[in-house]
């Protein structure tokens, strides 16, 4: 297993689910983990409606430019300078993001 990559200024990619990019649902949960591939910012964007089964299918999560996610939801932009380990949630559509507390990603 290779070591996680360090984020760089050129890290302009992220993972977002199809519920956001293809279906047009708003971002309701976002977190930043250590980058996993070249150009990866570490940001992960979810609509909050994804089931475990949905998330287990890698075809539902795709690499996108951060600018694409910002086009779909400009409210994520102010949070993108947050460090690895940051996580934010939006309790309801249209509400501001809030810190997700001590949330950590599953290791599955």
C-alpha positions in Angstrom: 0.0 0.0 0.0 1.4 3.4 -0.9 1.5 6.3 1.5 -1.2 9.0 1.1 -0.1 12.0 -1.1 0.3 15.4 0.5 -2.2 18.0 -0.7 -0.6 20.6 -3.1 -1.8 23.7 -4.8 -2.3 21.6 -8.0 -4.7 19.3 -6.1 -7.9 20.3 -7.9 -9.7 17.0 -8.0 -12.3 15.5 -5.6 -14.8 12.6 -5.4 -18.5 13.4 -5.6 -21.4 11.0 -5.8 -23.7 10.8 -8.8 -26.5 12.0 -6.5 -24.9 15.4 -6.6 -23.4 15.6 -10.1 -25.8 13.6 -12.1 -29.0 13.8 -10.1 -28.7 17.5 -9.0 -29.1 16.9 -5.3 -27.4 19.5 -3.0 -24.2 18.8 -1.1 -25.3 18.0 2.4 -22.0 16.4 3.7 -18.4 17.0 2.8 -15.2 15.9 4.3 -11.5 16.0 3.6 -9.2 13.0 3.9 -5.6 12.4 2.9 -5.3 12.5 -0.9 -5.3 9.1 -2.6 -4.2 9.9 -6.1 -2.2 12.6 -8.0 -4.2 15.8 -8.2 -6.5 14.7 -5.4 -7.5 17.5 -3.0 -8.9 14.9 -0.5 -12.4 16.4 -0.6 -15.4 14.1 -0.7 -18.9 15.3 -1.4 -22.2 13.5 -0.6 -25.8 14.4 -0.8 -26.6 12.6 2.5 -29.1 10.3 0.8 -26.7 7.7 -0.2 -27.2 4.2 1.3 -24.4 1.9 2.3 -25.2 -0.3 -0.7 -25.0 2.8 -3.0 -21.7 3.8 -1.6 -20.3 0.3 -1.9 -20.7 0.5 -5.7 -17.6 2.5 -6.9 -19.6 3.5 -10.1 -21.6 5.9 -8.0 -18.5 8.0 -6.9 -16.5 9.7 -9.6 -13.5 12.1 -9.8 -14.5 15.6 -10.6 -12.8 19.0 -10.7 -13.4 21.0 -7.6 -14.7 23.8 -9.8 -17.5 21.5 -11.1 -18.7 20.9 -7.5 -18.4 24.7 -6.8 -20.5 25.4 -9.9 -23.2 23.0 -8.6 -23.0 24.4 -5.0 -21.0 27.6 -4.5 -21.5 27.4 -0.7 -18.8 24.8 -0.5 -16.1 27.2 -1.7 -15.4 29.0 1.6 -14.7 25.6 3.3 -12.2 24.2 0.8 -9.1 25.6 2.6 -10.0 23.5 5.6 -7.4 20.9 6.6 -7.4 17.1 6.2 -9.8 15.8 8.8 -12.3 18.5 8.4 -16.0 17.5 7.9 -19.1 19.6 7.4 -22.8 18.9 7.3 -25.8 20.8 6.3 -28.8 19.8 8.4 -31.3 20.7 5.7 -31.4 22.0 2.2 -30.5 25.7 2.1 -29.1 25.8 5.6 -25.5 26.8 6.2 -22.8 24.1 6.7 -21.8 23.4 10.2 -18.9 21.5 11.6 -19.6 17.7 11.7 -17.8 17.4 15.1 -15.8 14.3 15.7 -16.9 12.4 12.6 -14.4 10.1 10.9 -14.7 8.1 7.7 -15.3 4.4 7.7 -12.3 2.3 7.1 -14.2 -0.1 4.8 
